[in-house]
Amino acid sequence: MNKTTLIIGASHKPDRYANKAQKALTEAGHEVIPFNPRGGEIEGVEVRSDLSNVTEDVDTVTLYVRPSVLEDMVPTLIDLNPRRVIFNPGTEHEGLELKFVEAGIKVSEACTLVMLNTGEY
């Protein structure tokens, strides 16, 4: 059964990895919740601009923002109680990863696109 993925740092720009991941996740049958403070719409899906508006059961959070942007979001993301958080290349931060681990959330330093392509997602 495919689960819901929250994409932090969603982008409407086709050359961005967050955009490519959203397309690939959708094509693989996963529900996606794109998040970007700017809001809008990507590929016909509403982009959430406020994490407090995420009420769905989130299985995976995949990150496409630098650690300094992520830092203030961590408590809210922990409150969503996802099964796992994927730190895509360039988003890694040992201290922030530890906060998720301490909350009982699995952390992976990986690439969502590679995980999808290799069946590891």
N, C-alpha and C positions, 0 to 999 in steps of 0.2 A: 504494500500500500504506500503510495506516495504521500509525503508530508509537506507541510507548509514551511517555506523558507523566507526569512526576513532578510532583505538585501540592504545593508547599511552602506550608503554612498551610491545609491542607484543613480544612473545617468542616462539621459536621452541621447547622448552622443554615441553613435555606433562603433567608434574606435576605442571606446573605454571597455575595460574588462568587466566592469559591473553590468554594462549593457549586454555584452556577449553572454555573461552568466545568466542574466534574466531570460534571454532568448533560449539558451540551451536548457535551462531548468524547465521552462514552459514547454518546450518541445519534448522533453522527457516525461511530461505529465505531472510535474510538481506545481503546486499552487505557490505563487510568489506574492510577497508584500514588499514592494519597493519603498525605501525610505530615503528622503532627501529633504532638508529644511525648506527648499524652494517649492516643493509640491509639484503639481502638474499631473501629467499622464505620460506613461511610457508603454508603447505597444498595446494601447487600449486598457492599461491597468492604472488605476489611481495611485499616485505616489503619495504616501503619507508624509506629512510635514511635521507631525508631532507624534513621538513614540507613545504618548499616553492614549492615542487613538487606536493603538494596536490591541485588539481584544481577542483575536484569534488564538488558537492553540499553536504556538510556534515550535516546530521540531528543531530547526536549524537556523542559526544566525550566521550569515556569511559577510565578512567585513571587507570593505573597499575604501576605507578612510585611514588617514595616518593616526597614530596613537594619540597625538595631542587633541585631535577632534573627537576621538572615541572616549577619552577619559571621563567626561561628564555624563556620557550615556550609560556607562557600565552599570550603575545601580538599577536603572530602569530595565536594562536588558536582563539582568539577573532576576528581577521581579517577574519577567515574562517566563522564567523557568524553562528555557529551551533545553533539549537533550544535549545539543552540542553547539559550539561556536567555532567557525573556521576562520583562522587568521590567514588571509591570502597574502602572497608575497608583497612585502612593503608595509604590512600592517602589524607585523609581529612586535610584541612588547612583553617581556617576561613578567613585569609587575602586574600588568592588566590581565595577562593570561592566568596568573596565580589567583586573582580575585574570582575568576570564573571557576577555577578548579576548587577553591575553598568553598564555593557555593554548591559543589557537587555537579558541576556542568563539565562535560567532556570538552576538551580543547584540542584542536588540530592545527598545526602549521602546515597548510597545504594549499593547493590551487583547486577551487571549485570546478573549473573547466576540466582539469586533468582528472579529478575524481569522477566526474560524470563520464568522461571518455573511456575510463578504465574500469567502470563498473564498481568503483569504491564508494560512490555517493550513497 
